């Protein structure tokens, strides 16, 4: 029937048949890159709506902690971190892949030239020269090139979101490490000050023993308490050095300078009050990891279309023009060329193409699961950070009151011991309670600042979606 149709309609029927095949196949080959519904019931609001929103930029939330050293180290990490540099290189590579995919839509041109002279007996001295120009163009009838370009575009976006998420993570790591170093430095100062008081206690106990006022039990108890406090100091110094060295690695420099910056006690960074949070649905736009997972899913859906396009014909055009003459003077006297169109249809490949389609679909299913998991992870991290911040705020008030009581108890116990109104064990107990109260308050202040960092990160702070969209749209 096809031959009969060709005889009736003539050669003009062939392009019409090809066009009909193209229009019918495009709908099947061009896969949709729109992600499906994640099928996750997002809550209407968070467990705590928070107080009125403070005036600070979530993209640079660390500045709201009012710690110049912390802000300096975070900004240095964003500029010099080596993991960020690697991710930036991957983004640049993805950009070039996208440009290559766009270039596939255009014809390819190549030029050639040659000069030949025969050698041997009877050969003439003439030089045969030729020039040629070749062109080829694959027409994207069934979405192979279009889907490849879409996949490259979404891969580029995913690489960009991966870079943004890494920057967000590095900023949070540096901020939390600096907060931890601040806490350790304060606890180290508390331990050293406490050690001085315990040296005095030991001296007083020894004097009282020599005077026959107390037994050697007071001296041994004082020695034991002093030794315990002295033993904690090297551990705190080691912890401070390890934290500072980790920060040095994050900012891309050898250890040393950061330890000098953080070894001196300084005030704990104070975060602003709990803010009004973005709605859970807005988290899908605010967090780069969720947007990156969505972009990866879109890329895998596009690759399903690339795999399907192999089932349909491939149409390409090619042509060449060239000259061939004896002697350069008459080179352009004779110019010849040709134009050819070809169509190729897969008939049998042992199921290889079908397998590739199923493989692409499986990859898309995995990307869909990863996208859904990233949404659940974002919800989990936000709710946990809200609870941690509320807990830190509540603990801070109680521990502040406890510290005031412990300080008063220690003053009373010391004065009563010096006056001989109480035993040495009471003084030791009050000083141990004071040391624990001081350390607990420092830990609570650090937990509050850390909870602010975690909460802001969980809500998508640490990067600017608008700046990223402007950059990747170029």
LINDA-V672003 format. One line per field, one symbol per residue. burial: # if it has 16 or more other ideal C-beta (glycine too) atoms within 10 Angstrom, else .. Layout:
burial=???
This chain:
burial=.................#..##..##..###.#.#..#.......#...#.....#.#####.##.#.###.######..#.##..##..#..##.##..#...........................#.##....##.####################################################..##.##..##.###.#.....#...##.##..##..#..#...#..######.###.##......##.###.##.##.##.##.##.#..##.#########################.####..#.#.##.#...........................#..##..##.##..##.###.##..##.###.##.###.##.##..#..##..#..##..##..#....###.###.######.###########################.#..#...#..
